[in-house]
Amino acid sequence: MNIDIRFTIGLVIYDLERGRYLILRRNPERYRGWGLVKGGINEEETPQQACMRETLEEIGIPVEETSLCDLDHVSAYYDNTNKKIVLVHWFLTRFCNLGTLTLEQAEWVDHRWATYDEALYELAWQSQQRALRIAHKFLTKNDLIEEEYEE
């Protein structure tokens, strides 16, 4: 039996000045709901390089590799359409007053800056909710945000 696996990255983006997380509304022609930056890792890339490329492609914002925090979390799901197991390696990046976004219209049609609770409520996929919880816990435990973390 041959198992096809796709390796991807996911990125939680937090704006330190706004105190909010970036969530993106999916293009309804592809999927419905709100999500986070996510995309495939090319053969020649590291997960960090994939984060930098995907962020630039999907929202038009350059991310430095040094700003990426590996959340030490991988989620998995089965992609029924492509008949593949998808593994998502999750990262966090923090910005101060992130500028104007340029959304890749094939992927995203809108965005907003959400509080932790709003983002948790709006995210359509449990794997992304889990990544957000882990990122939020990291930020609060390291005193990078003042909000209390709740399990």
N, CA, C and O atoms as a GROMACS GRO file, in nm:
protein
  604
    1MET      N    1   0.084  -0.118   0.000
    1MET     CA    2   0.000   0.000   0.000
    1MET      C    3   0.089   0.124   0.000
    1MET      O    4   0.178   0.137   0.083
    2ASN      N    5   0.063   0.214  -0.092
    2ASN     CA    6   0.140   0.336  -0.105
    2ASN      C    7   0.063   0.452  -0.041
    2ASN      O    8  -0.050   0.481  -0.081
    3ILE      N    9   0.123   0.516   0.058
    3ILE     CA   10   0.059   0.629   0.125
    3ILE      C   11   0.122   0.757   0.075
    3ILE      O   12   0.243   0.775   0.084
    4ASP      N   13   0.039   0.846   0.021
    4ASP     CA   14   0.087   0.973  -0.031
    4ASP      C   15   0.075   1.078   0.080
    4ASP      O   16  -0.033   1.099   0.136
    5ILE      N   17   0.187   1.145   0.110
    5ILE     CA   18   0.190   1.246   0.217
    5ILE      C   19   0.234   1.378   0.158
    5ILE      O   20   0.330   1.385   0.081
    6ARG      N   21   0.163   1.484   0.195
    6ARG     CA   22   0.200   1.620   0.154
    6ARG      C   23   0.247   1.695   0.279
    6ARG      O   24   0.176   1.700   0.379
    7PHE      N   25   0.367   1.752   0.272
    7PHE     CA   26   0.422   1.829   0.383
    7PHE      C   27   0.393   1.977   0.360
    7PHE      O   28   0.423   2.032   0.254
    8THR      N   29   0.335   2.041   0.462
    8THR     CA   30   0.296   2.181   0.452
    8THR      C   31   0.337   2.256   0.578
    8THR      O   32   0.382   2.197   0.677
    9ILE      N   33   0.320   2.388   0.572
    9ILE     CA   34   0.342   2.473   0.689
    9ILE      C   35   0.213   2.550   0.716
    9ILE      O   36   0.129   2.569   0.628
   10GLY      N   37   0.200   2.593   0.839
   10GLY     CA   38   0.093   2.685   0.879
   10GLY      C   39   0.155   2.794   0.962
   10GLY      O   40   0.254   2.770   1.033
   11LEU      N   41   0.099   2.912   0.956
   11LEU     CA   42   0.158   3.026   1.025
   11LEU      C   43   0.052   3.107   1.099
   11LEU      O   44  -0.046   3.152   1.039
   12VAL      N   45   0.072   3.123   1.229
   12VAL     CA   46  -0.009   3.212   1.310
   12VAL      C   47   0.063   3.346   1.312
   12VAL      O   48   0.181   3.354   1.346
   13ILE      N   49  -0.008   3.453   1.274
   13ILE     CA   50   0.051   3.587   1.268
   13ILE      C   51  -0.013   3.674   1.374
   13ILE      O   52  -0.135   3.688   1.380
   14TYR      N   53   0.073   3.732   1.460
   14TYR     CA   54   0.027   3.816   1.571
   14TYR      C   55   0.086   3.955   1.556
   14TYR      O   56   0.207   3.970   1.537
   15ASP      N   57   0.002   4.057   1.565
   15ASP     CA   58   0.048   4.196   1.560
   15ASP      C   59   0.060   4.248   1.703
   15ASP      O   60  -0.040   4.262   1.772
   16LEU      N   61   0.182   4.275   1.746
   16LEU     CA   62   0.209   4.318   1.884
   16LEU      C   63   0.143   4.452   1.916
   16LEU      O   64   0.093   4.473   2.026
   17GLU      N   65   0.141   4.543   1.819
   17GLU     CA   66   0.083   4.675   1.842
   17GLU      C   67  -0.070   4.668   1.854
   17GLU      O   68  -0.129   4.732   1.942
   18ARG      N   69  -0.132   4.593   1.767
   18ARG     CA   70  -0.277   4.578   1.771
   18ARG      C   71  -0.322   4.484   1.882
   18ARG      O   72  -0.433   4.496   1.934
   19GLY      N   73  -0.234   4.390   1.918
   19GLY     CA   74  -0.272   4.288   2.015
   19GLY      C   75  -0.374   4.191   1.956
   19GLY      O   76  -0.463   4.144   2.025
   20ARG      N   77  -0.358   4.163   1.827
   20ARG     CA   78  -0.457   4.080   1.756
   20ARG      C   79  -0.390   3.983   1.661
   20ARG      O   80  -0.274   3.999   1.622
   21TYR      N   81  -0.468   3.881   1.625
   21TYR     CA   82  -0.423   3.778   1.532
   21TYR      C   83  -0.484   3.803   1.394
   21TYR      O   84  -0.597   3.850   1.383
   22LEU      N   85  -0.407   3.770   1.291
   22LEU     CA   86  -0.457   3.782   1.155
   22LEU      C   87  -0.535   3.656   1.118
   22LEU      O   88  -0.484   3.544   1.128
   23ILE      N   89  -0.659   3.676   1.075
   23ILE     CA   90  -0.736   3.565   1.018
   23ILE      C   91  -0.779   3.607   0.878
   23ILE      O   92  -0.799   3.725   0.850
   24LEU      N   93  -0.792   3.510   0.791
   24LEU     CA   94  -0.818   3.535   0.649
   24LEU      C   95  -0.942   3.458   0.605
   24LEU      O   96  -0.961   3.342   0.641
   25ARG      N   97  -1.027   3.526   0.528
   25ARG     CA   98  -1.148   3.460   0.477
   25ARG      C   99  -1.114   3.391   0.344
   25ARG      O  100  -1.065   3.454   0.250
   26ARG      N  101  -1.142   3.262   0.340
   26ARG     CA  102  -1.116   3.181   0.222
   26ARG      C  103  -1.202   3.224   0.105
   26ARG      O  104  -1.314   3.272   0.123
   27ASN      N  105  -1.148   3.207  -0.015
   27ASN     CA  106  -1.226   3.227  -0.136
   27ASN      C  107  -1.332   3.118  -0.139
   27ASN      O  108  -1.298   3.000  -0.142
   28PRO      N  109  -1.462   3.154  -0.138
   28PRO     CA  110  -1.568   3.053  -0.131
   28PRO      C  111  -1.573   2.959  -0.251
   28PRO      O  112  -1.639   2.855  -0.244
   29GLU      N  113  -1.505   2.993  -0.360
   29GLU     CA  114  -1.499   2.901  -0.474
   29GLU      C  115  -1.412   2.780  -0.442
   29GLU      O  116  -1.422   2.676  -0.507
   30ARG      N  117  -1.326   2.795  -0.340
   30ARG     CA  118  -1.237   2.684  -0.301
   30ARG      C  119  -1.282   2.620  -0.170
   30ARG      O  120  -1.304   2.499  -0.162
   31TYR      N  121  -1.296   2.703  -0.067
   31TYR     CA  122  -1.336   2.657   0.066
   31TYR      C  123  -1.418   2.768   0.130
   31TYR      O  124  -1.420   2.881   0.083
   32ARG      N  125  -1.486   2.734   0.237
   32ARG     CA  126  -1.560   2.835   0.311
   32ARG      C  127  -1.493   2.857   0.446
   32ARG      O  128  -1.426   2.768   0.498
   33GLY      N  129  -1.512   2.977   0.501
   33GLY     CA  130  -1.466   3.003   0.637
   33GLY      C  131  -1.336   3.082   0.645
   33GLY      O  132  -1.275   3.119   0.544
   34TRP      N  133  -1.297   3.106   0.768
   34TRP     CA  134  -1.176   3.182   0.801
   34TRP      C  135  -1.063   3.085   0.828
   34TRP      O  136  -1.084   2.975   0.880
   35GLY      N  137  -0.941   3.127   0.793
   35GLY     CA  138  -0.826   3.042   0.814
   35GLY      C  139  -0.699   3.120   0.839
   35GLY      O  140  -0.701   3.242   0.857
   36LEU      N  141  -0.589   3.048   0.841
   36LEU     CA  142  -0.455   3.103   0.862
   36LEU      C  143  -0.370   3.074   0.739
   36LEU      O  144  -0.404   2.988   0.659
   37VAL      N  145  -0.260   3.146   0.725
   37VAL     CA  146  -0.167   3.120   0.615
   37VAL      C  147  -0.121   2.975   0.624
   37VAL      O  148  -0.079   2.929   0.731
   38LYS      N  149  -0.129   2.904   0.512
   38LYS     CA  150  -0.088   2.763   0.508
   38LYS      C  151  -0.052   2.730   0.364
   38LYS      O  152  -0.115   2.780   0.271
   39GLY      N  153   0.049   2.645   0.346
   39GLY     CA  154   0.085   2.606   0.212
   39GLY      C  155   0.190   2.498   0.209
   39GLY      O  156   0.248   2.462   0.312
   40GLY      N  157   0.214   2.445   0.091
   40GLY     CA  158   0.305   2.334   0.074
   40GLY      C  159   0.451   2.370   0.088
   40GLY      O  160   0.492   2.485   0.066
   41ILE      N  161   0.529   2.271   0.127
   41ILE     CA  162   0.674   2.285   0.133
   41ILE      C  163   0.730   2.224   0.004
   41ILE      O  164   0.710   2.106  -0.023
   42ASN      N  165   0.798   2.306  -0.074
   42ASN     CA  166   0.860   2.257  -0.196
   42ASN      C  167   0.979   2.167  -0.162
   42ASN      O  168   1.036   2.176  -0.053
   43GLU      N  169   1.015   2.081  -0.256
   43GLU     CA  170   1.121   1.983  -0.233
   43GLU      C  171   1.251   2.045  -0.184
   43GLU      O  172   1.318   1.988  -0.097
   44GLU      N  173   1.288   2.158  -0.238
   44GLU     CA  174   1.418   2.219  -0.206
   44GLU      C  175   1.412   2.314  -0.084
   44GLU      O  176   1.512   2.375  -0.050
   45GLU      N  177   1.297   2.325  -0.020
   45GLU     CA  178   1.278   2.422   0.088
   45GLU      C  179   1.284   2.357   0.226
   45GLU      O  180   1.254   2.239   0.244
   46THR      N  181   1.322   2.440   0.323
   46THR     CA  182   1.302   2.406   0.463
   46THR      C  183   1.161   2.453   0.500
   46THR      O  184   1.104   2.534   0.426
   47PRO      N  185   1.105   2.407   0.610
   47PRO     CA  186   0.975   2.460   0.652
   47PRO      C  187   0.979   2.612   0.672
   47PRO      O  188   0.882   2.681   0.640
   48GLN      N  189   1.088   2.665   0.724
   48GLN     CA  190   1.100   2.810   0.746
   48GLN      C  191   1.098   2.885   0.613
   48GLN      O  192   1.033   2.988   0.601
   49GLN      N  193   1.168   2.833   0.514
   49GLN     CA  194   1.167   2.896   0.382
   49GLN      C  195   1.027   2.892   0.320
   49GLN      O  196   0.985   2.987   0.254
   50ALA      N  197   0.956   2.783   0.343
   50ALA     CA  198   0.818   2.772   0.293
   50ALA      C  199   0.730   2.877   0.361
   50ALA      O  200   0.644   2.937   0.296
   51CYS      N  201   0.750   2.900   0.490
   51CYS     CA  202   0.673   3.005   0.561
   51CYS      C  203   0.697   3.141   0.497
   51CYS      O  204   0.604   3.217   0.474
   52MET      N  205   0.823   3.171   0.470
   52MET     CA  206   0.856   3.301   0.412
   52MET      C  207   0.794   3.315   0.273
   52MET      O  208   0.737   3.420   0.242
   53ARG      N  209   0.804   3.211   0.191
   53ARG     CA  210   0.747   3.216   0.055
   53ARG      C  211   0.595   3.224   0.058
   53ARG      O  212   0.536   3.308  -0.011
   54GLU      N  213   0.532   3.138   0.136
   54GLU     CA  214   0.385   3.136   0.141
   54GLU      C  215   0.327   3.267   0.193
   54GLU      O  216   0.225   3.313   0.142
   55THR      N  217   0.390   3.327   0.291
   55THR     CA  218   0.341   3.454   0.345
   55THR      C  219   0.349   3.564   0.240
   55THR      O  220   0.258   3.645   0.225
   56LEU      N  221   0.460   3.566   0.167
   56LEU     CA  222   0.474   3.665   0.060
   56LEU      C  223   0.372   3.639  -0.050
   56LEU      O  224   0.310   3.733  -0.100
   57GLU      N  225   0.352   3.513  -0.090
   57GLU     CA  226   0.257   3.480  -0.196
   57GLU      C  227   0.113   3.506  -0.155
   57GLU      O  228   0.035   3.562  -0.232
   58GLU      N  229   0.076   3.466  -0.033
   58GLU     CA  230  -0.065   3.470   0.007
   58GLU      C  231  -0.111   3.605   0.059
   58GLU      O  232  -0.227   3.642   0.039
   59ILE      N  233  -0.023   3.680   0.127
   59ILE     CA  234  -0.068   3.808   0.183
   59ILE      C  235   0.025   3.925   0.148
   59ILE      O  236   0.001   4.037   0.192
   60GLY      N  237   0.130   3.900   0.070
   60GLY     CA  238   0.217   4.008   0.022
   60GLY      C  239   0.307   4.069   0.128
   60GLY      O  240   0.350   4.183   0.112
   61ILE      N  241   0.337   3.996   0.234
   61ILE     CA  242   0.419   4.048   0.342
   61ILE      C  243   0.546   3.964   0.354
   61ILE      O  244   0.538   3.842   0.368
   62PRO      N  245   0.664   4.030   0.348
   62PRO     CA  246   0.787   3.953   0.367
   62PRO      C  247   0.806   3.919   0.516
   62PRO      O  248   0.784   4.002   0.604
   63VAL      N  249   0.848   3.796   0.540
   63VAL     CA  250   0.875   3.749   0.677
   63VAL      C  251   1.021   3.707   0.683
   63VAL      O  252   1.068   3.633   0.597
   64GLU      N  253   1.091   3.754   0.783
   64GLU     CA  254   1.230   3.713   0.803
   64GLU      C  255   1.234   3.579   0.876
   64GLU      O  256   1.152   3.554   0.965
   65GLU      N  257   1.327   3.495   0.839
   65GLU     CA  258   1.338   3.364   0.903
   65GLU      C  259   1.360   3.377   1.053
   65GLU      O  260   1.314   3.294   1.131
   66THR      N  261   1.433   3.482   1.094
   66THR     CA  262   1.462   3.502   1.236
   66THR      C  263   1.338   3.539   1.316
   66THR      O  264   1.339   3.530   1.439
   67SER      N  265   1.230   3.582   1.248
   67SER     CA  266   1.107   3.618   1.320
   67SER      C  267   1.016   3.499   1.343
   67SER      O  268   0.914   3.510   1.412
   68LEU      N  269   1.051   3.385   1.285
   68LEU     CA  270   0.965   3.266   1.295
   68LEU      C  271   0.995   3.188   1.422
   68LEU      O  272   1.111   3.164   1.457
   69CYS      N  273   0.889   3.152   1.490
   69CYS     CA  274   0.900   3.070   1.610
   69CYS      C  275   0.835   2.935   1.579
   69CYS      O  276   0.716   2.928   1.549
   70ASP      N  277   0.913   2.828   1.586
   70ASP     CA  278   0.861   2.695   1.564
   70ASP      C  279   0.776   2.656   1.684
   70ASP      O  280   0.825   2.651   1.796
   71LEU      N  281   0.648   2.630   1.661
   71LEU     CA  282   0.557   2.595   1.770
   71LEU      C  283   0.570   2.449   1.814
   71LEU      O  284   0.501   2.405   1.906
   72ASP      N  285   0.659   2.375   1.749
   72ASP     CA  286   0.683   2.236   1.784
   72ASP      C  287   0.551   2.157   1.783
   72ASP      O  288   0.524   2.077   1.872
   73HIS      N  289   0.472   2.184   1.680
   73HIS     CA  290   0.340   2.120   1.668
   73HIS      C  291   0.317   2.086   1.521
   73HIS      O  292   0.336   2.170   1.432
   74VAL      N  293   0.276   1.964   1.496
   74VAL     CA  294   0.239   1.920   1.362
   74VAL      C  295   0.098   1.864   1.369
   74VAL      O  296   0.069   1.776   1.450
   75SER      N  297   0.011   1.916   1.283
   75SER     CA  298  -0.125   1.860   1.275
   75SER      C  299  -0.134   1.777   1.147
   75SER      O  300  -0.055   1.792   1.055
   76ALA      N  301  -0.232   1.689   1.145
   76ALA     CA  302  -0.250   1.600   1.030
   76ALA      C  303  -0.397   1.590   0.995
   76ALA      O  304  -0.484   1.593   1.083
   77TYR      N  305  -0.424   1.577   0.866
   77TYR     CA  306  -0.560   1.551   0.821
   77TYR      C  307  -0.554   1.479   0.687
   77TYR      O  308  -0.449   1.475   0.622
   78TYR      N  309  -0.666   1.422   0.648
   78TYR     CA  310  -0.673   1.354   0.520
   78TYR      C  311  -0.744   1.443   0.419
   78TYR      O  312  -0.856   1.487   0.442
   79ASP      N  313  -0.678   1.470   0.308
   79ASP     CA  314  -0.734   1.550   0.200
   79ASP      C  315  -0.809   1.455   0.106
   79ASP      O  316  -0.748   1.386   0.024
   80ASN      N  317  -0.943   1.453   0.117
   80ASN     CA  318  -1.026   1.364   0.036
   80ASN      C  319  -1.016   1.395  -0.113
   80ASN      O  320  -1.020   1.304  -0.196
   81THR      N  321  -1.002   1.522  -0.147
   81THR     CA  322  -0.998   1.562  -0.288
   81THR      C  323  -0.875   1.504  -0.358
   81THR      O  324  -0.885   1.449  -0.467
   82ASN      N  325  -0.759   1.518  -0.292
   82ASN     CA  326  -0.634   1.473  -0.354
   82ASN      C  327  -0.585   1.338  -0.303
   82ASN      O  328  -0.479   1.290  -0.344
   83LYS      N  329  -0.663   1.277  -0.213
   83LYS     CA  330  -0.630   1.144  -0.159
   83LYS      C  331  -0.490   1.140  -0.099
   83LYS      O  332  -0.408   1.054  -0.132
   84LYS      N  333  -0.464   1.236  -0.010
   84LYS     CA  334  -0.334   1.247   0.055
   84LYS      C  335  -0.350   1.275   0.204
   84LYS      O  336  -0.447   1.336   0.248
   85ILE      N  337  -0.253   1.229   0.279
   85ILE     CA  338  -0.240   1.272   0.418
   85ILE      C  339  -0.160   1.402   0.415
   85ILE      O  340  -0.056   1.409   0.351
   86VAL      N  341  -0.209   1.504   0.485
   86VAL     CA  342  -0.142   1.634   0.489
   86VAL      C  343  -0.090   1.656   0.631
   86VAL      O  344  -0.165   1.649   0.728
   87LEU      N  345   0.041   1.681   0.640
   87LEU     CA  346   0.104   1.714   0.768
   87LEU      C  347   0.138   1.863   0.767
   87LEU      O  348   0.203   1.912   0.674
   88VAL      N  349   0.093   1.936   0.869
   88VAL     CA  350   0.113   2.080   0.877
   88VAL      C  351   0.205   2.111   0.995
   88VAL      O  352   0.170   2.085   1.110
   89HIS      N  353   0.322   2.166   0.965
   89HIS     CA  354   0.420   2.209   1.066
   89HIS      C  355   0.388   2.356   1.098
   89HIS      O  356   0.394   2.442   1.010
   90TRP      N  357   0.356   2.384   1.225
   90TRP     CA  358   0.306   2.517   1.263
   90TRP      C  359   0.414   2.608   1.318
   90TRP      O  360   0.503   2.566   1.392
   91PHE      N  361   0.404   2.737   1.278
   91PHE     CA  362   0.495   2.842   1.322
   91PHE      C  363   0.414   2.963   1.370
   91PHE      O  364   0.295   2.975   1.343
   92LEU      N  365   0.483   3.051   1.440
   92LEU     CA  366   0.428   3.179   1.485
   92LEU      C  367   0.524   3.288   1.441
   92LEU      O  368   0.646   3.269   1.444
   93THR      N  369   0.470   3.400   1.398
   93THR     CA  370   0.552   3.518   1.375
   93THR      C  371   0.481   3.638   1.435
   93THR      O  372   0.358   3.644   1.441
   94ARG      N  373   0.560   3.735   1.481
   94ARG     CA  374   0.506   3.855   1.545
   94ARG      C  375   0.555   3.978   1.468
   94ARG      O  376   0.671   3.985   1.426
   95PHE      N  377   0.464   4.073   1.452
   95PHE     CA  378   0.496   4.198   1.386
   95PHE      C  379   0.452   4.314   1.475
   95PHE      O  380   0.370   4.296   1.565
   96CYS      N  381   0.507   4.430   1.448
   96CYS     CA  382   0.455   4.554   1.507
   96CYS      C  383   0.392   4.633   1.395
   96CYS      O  384   0.459   4.676   1.301
   97ASN      N  385   0.260   4.652   1.405
   97ASN     CA  386   0.184   4.730   1.308
   97ASN      C  387   0.211   4.686   1.165
   97ASN      O  388   0.267   4.760   1.084
   98LEU      N  389   0.170   4.566   1.136
   98LEU     CA  390   0.185   4.510   1.002
   98LEU      C  391   0.112   4.599   0.902
   98LEU      O  392  -0.002   4.639   0.926
   99GLY      N  393   0.177   4.628   0.792
   99GLY     CA  394   0.121   4.718   0.692
   99GLY      C  395   0.007   4.658   0.612
   99GLY      O  396  -0.059   4.564   0.656
  100THR      N  397  -0.016   4.715   0.495
  100THR     CA  398  -0.124   4.673   0.408
  100THR      C  399  -0.096   4.535   0.349
  100THR      O  400   0.014   4.506   0.303
  101LEU      N  401  -0.197   4.453   0.352
  101LEU     CA  402  -0.184   4.319   0.296
  101LEU      C  403  -0.229   4.318   0.151
  101LEU      O  404  -0.320   4.392   0.113
  102THR      N  405  -0.167   4.234   0.072
  102THR     CA  406  -0.208   4.210  -0.067
  102THR      C  407  -0.248   4.064  -0.075
  102THR      O  408  -0.163   3.976  -0.086
  103LEU      N  409  -0.378   4.039  -0.069
  103LEU     CA  410  -0.427   3.902  -0.065
  103LEU      C  411  -0.422   3.835  -0.201
  103LEU      O  412  -0.458   3.896  -0.302
  104GLU      N  413  -0.379   3.710  -0.203
  104GLU     CA  414  -0.385   3.630  -0.324
  104GLU      C  415  -0.531   3.590  -0.342
  104GLU      O  416  -0.582   3.507  -0.268
  105GLN      N  417  -0.598   3.649  -0.441
  105GLN     CA  418  -0.742   3.635  -0.457
  105GLN      C  419  -0.789   3.492  -0.480
  105GLN      O  420  -0.903   3.459  -0.446
  106ALA      N  421  -0.705   3.406  -0.537
  106ALA     CA  422  -0.744   3.267  -0.555
  106ALA      C  423  -0.761   3.198  -0.420
  106ALA      O  424  -0.837   3.102  -0.408
  107GLU      N  425  -0.689   3.246  -0.318
  107GLU     CA  426  -0.692   3.185  -0.185
  107GLU      C  427  -0.786   3.260  -0.089
  107GLU      O  428  -0.869   3.198  -0.022
  108TRP      N  429  -0.772   3.392  -0.085
  108TRP     CA  430  -0.836   3.473   0.020
  108TRP      C  431  -0.915   3.588  -0.041
  108TRP      O  432  -0.876   3.644  -0.143
  109VAL      N  433  -1.027   3.623   0.024
  109VAL     CA  434  -1.107   3.736  -0.024
  109VAL      C  435  -1.118   3.848   0.079
  109VAL      O  436  -1.163   3.958   0.046
  110ASP      N  437  -1.076   3.822   0.202
  110ASP     CA  438  -1.085   3.925   0.306
  110ASP      C  439  -0.993   3.885   0.421
  110ASP      O  440  -0.947   3.772   0.430
  111HIS      N  441  -0.968   3.982   0.508
  111HIS     CA  442  -0.891   3.954   0.629
  111HIS      C  443  -0.940   4.044   0.741
  111HIS      O  444  -1.010   4.143   0.717
  112ARG      N  445  -0.904   4.008   0.861
  112ARG     CA  446  -0.931   4.097   0.975
  112ARG      C  447  -0.837   4.061   1.089
  112ARG      O  448  -0.782   3.952   1.096
  113TRP      N  449  -0.821   4.159   1.178
  113TRP     CA  450  -0.741   4.141   1.297
  113TRP      C  451  -0.836   4.108   1.410
  113TRP      O  452  -0.924   4.187   1.444
  114ALA      N  453  -0.819   3.992   1.469
  114ALA     CA  454  -0.914   3.941   1.567
  114ALA      C  455  -0.847   3.919   1.702
  114ALA      O  456  -0.728   3.887   1.710
  115THR      N  457  -0.924   3.938   1.807
  115THR     CA  458  -0.875   3.900   1.939
  115THR      C  459  -0.858   3.748   1.940
  115THR      O  460  -0.902   3.680   1.847
  116TYR      N  461  -0.796   3.697   2.042
  116TYR     CA  462  -0.778   3.553   2.054
  116TYR      C  463  -0.913   3.481   2.051
  116TYR      O  464  -0.931   3.387   1.974
  117ASP      N  465  -1.008   3.527   2.133
  117ASP     CA  466  -1.139   3.462   2.139
  117ASP      C  467  -1.213   3.470   2.006
  117ASP      O  468  -1.274   3.372   1.963
  118GLU      N  469  -1.207   3.586   1.939
  118GLU     CA  470  -1.272   3.600   1.808
  118GLU      C  471  -1.209   3.506   1.705
  118GLU      O  472  -1.280   3.440   1.630
  119ALA      N  473  -1.078   3.501   1.703
  119ALA     CA  474  -1.009   3.415   1.606
  119ALA      C  475  -1.041   3.268   1.632
  119ALA      O  476  -1.066   3.192   1.539
  120LEU      N  477  -1.040   3.230   1.759
  120LEU     CA  478  -1.071   3.091   1.794
  120LEU      C  479  -1.212   3.054   1.747
  120LEU      O  480  -1.234   2.944   1.698
  121TYR      N  481  -1.305   3.146   1.763
  121TYR     CA  482  -1.443   3.123   1.721
  121TYR      C  483  -1.456   3.116   1.568
  121TYR      O  484  -1.529   3.033   1.516
  122GLU      N  485  -1.386   3.205   1.498
  122GLU     CA  486  -1.402   3.217   1.353
  122GLU      C  487  -1.328   3.110   1.273
  122GLU      O  488  -1.373   3.074   1.164
  123LEU      N  489  -1.216   3.060   1.323
  123LEU     CA  490  -1.138   2.963   1.245
  123LEU      C  491  -1.222   2.838   1.218
  123LEU      O  492  -1.281   2.780   1.309
  124ALA      N  493  -1.225   2.798   1.092
  124ALA     CA  494  -1.314   2.689   1.049
  124ALA      C  495  -1.261   2.550   1.081
  124ALA      O  496  -1.339   2.456   1.095
  125TRP      N  497  -1.131   2.536   1.094
  125TRP     CA  498  -1.072   2.404   1.110
  125TRP      C  499  -1.013   2.386   1.249
  125TRP      O  500  -0.944   2.473   1.300
  126GLN      N  501  -1.042   2.271   1.310
  126GLN     CA  502  -0.994   2.242   1.445
  126GLN      C  503  -0.842   2.243   1.453
  126GLN      O  504  -0.786   2.285   1.554
  127SER      N  505  -0.774   2.197   1.349
  127SER     CA  506  -0.628   2.196   1.351
  127SER      C  507  -0.572   2.337   1.360
  127SER      O  508  -0.469   2.360   1.424
  128GLN      N  509  -0.639   2.433   1.296
  128GLN     CA  510  -0.595   2.572   1.304
  128GLN      C  511  -0.630   2.632   1.439
  128GLN      O  512  -0.554   2.713   1.492
  129GLN      N  513  -0.744   2.594   1.495
  129GLN     CA  514  -0.779   2.639   1.631
  129GLN      C  515  -0.674   2.591   1.730
  129GLN      O  516  -0.633   2.666   1.819
  130ARG      N  517  -0.632   2.465   1.717
  130ARG     CA  518  -0.530   2.408   1.806
  130ARG      C  519  -0.398   2.484   1.793
  130ARG      O  520  -0.335   2.515   1.894
  131ALA      N  521  -0.357   2.514   1.670
  131ALA     CA  522  -0.233   2.590   1.648
  131ALA      C  523  -0.243   2.728   1.711
  131ALA      O  524  -0.147   2.777   1.770
  132LEU      N  525  -0.360   2.792   1.699
  132LEU     CA  526  -0.380   2.923   1.761
  132LEU      C  527  -0.368   2.913   1.913
  132LEU      O  528  -0.306   2.998   1.976
  133ARG      N  529  -0.427   2.810   1.972
  133ARG     CA  530  -0.417   2.790   2.118
  133ARG      C  531  -0.271   2.776   2.161
  133ARG      O  532  -0.229   2.835   2.261
  134ILE      N  533  -0.195   2.699   2.086
  134ILE     CA  534  -0.053   2.677   2.119
  134ILE      C  535   0.024   2.808   2.106
  134ILE      O  536   0.106   2.840   2.192
  135ALA      N  537   0.000   2.883   1.999
  135ALA     CA  538   0.068   3.012   1.980
  135ALA      C  539   0.032   3.110   2.091
  135ALA      O  540   0.119   3.179   2.144
  136HIS      N  541  -0.095   3.115   2.126
  136HIS     CA  542  -0.140   3.207   2.230
  136HIS      C  543  -0.078   3.170   2.366
  136HIS      O  544  -0.037   3.257   2.442
  137LYS      N  545  -0.073   3.042   2.392
  137LYS     CA  546  -0.010   2.996   2.517
  137LYS      C  547   0.137   3.035   2.520
  137LYS      O  548   0.188   3.080   2.623
  138PHE      N  549   0.207   3.018   2.407
  138PHE     CA  550   0.348   3.057   2.398
  138PHE      C  551   0.364   3.206   2.426
  138PHE      O  552   0.452   3.246   2.504
  139LEU      N  553   0.281   3.289   2.364
  139LEU     CA  554   0.292   3.434   2.382
  139LEU      C  555   0.266   3.476   2.527
  139LEU      O  556   0.337   3.560   2.581
  140THR      N  557   0.165   3.417   2.589
  140THR     CA  558   0.132   3.456   2.726
  140THR      C  559   0.236   3.403   2.826
  140THR      O  560   0.274   3.474   2.919
  141LYS      N  561   0.280   3.281   2.807
  141LYS     CA  562   0.379   3.224   2.900
  141LYS      C  563   0.513   3.295   2.893
  141LYS      O  564   0.589   3.294   2.990
  142ASN      N  565   0.544   3.354   2.780
  142ASN     CA  566   0.670   3.426   2.764
  142ASN      C  567   0.653   3.577   2.782
  142ASN      O  568   0.740   3.655   2.744
  143ASP      N  569   0.539   3.617   2.841
  143ASP     CA  570   0.510   3.758   2.870
  143ASP      C  571   0.521   3.848   2.748
  143ASP      O  572   0.561   3.964   2.759
  144LEU      N  573   0.485   3.796   2.632
  144LEU     CA  574   0.485   3.876   2.511
  144LEU      C  575   0.350   3.943   2.488
  144LEU      O  576   0.339   4.036   2.409
  145ILE      N  577   0.248   3.894   2.558
  145ILE     CA  578   0.118   3.960   2.563
  145ILE      C  579   0.068   3.950   2.706
  145ILE      O  580   0.109   3.861   2.780
  146GLU      N  581  -0.020   4.042   2.744
  146GLU     CA  582  -0.065   4.048   2.882
  146GLU      C  583  -0.184   3.961   2.912
  146GLU      O  584  -0.212   3.930   3.028
  147GLU      N  585  -0.256   3.921   2.809
  147GLU     CA  586  -0.378   3.843   2.826
  147GLU      C  587  -0.347   3.711   2.893
  147GLU      O  588  -0.244   3.649   2.865
  148GLU      N  589  -0.436   3.667   2.980
  148GLU     CA  590  -0.420   3.538   3.047
  148GLU      C  591  -0.455   3.425   2.952
  148GLU      O  592  -0.547   3.437   2.871
  149TYR      N  593  -0.382   3.316   2.963
  149TYR     CA  594  -0.412   3.198   2.881
  149TYR      C  595  -0.511   3.111   2.957
  149TYR      O  596  -0.494   3.084   3.076
  150GLU      N  597  -0.615   3.066   2.886
  150GLU     CA  598  -0.713   2.977   2.945
  150GLU      C  599  -0.714   2.848   2.867
  150GLU      O  600  -0.719   2.850   2.744
  151GLU      N  601  -0.709   2.734   2.937
  151GLU     CA  602  -0.713   2.602   2.872
  151GLU      C  603  -0.851   2.577   2.816
  151GLU      O  604  -0.876   2.472   2.757
   0.00000   0.00000   0.00000
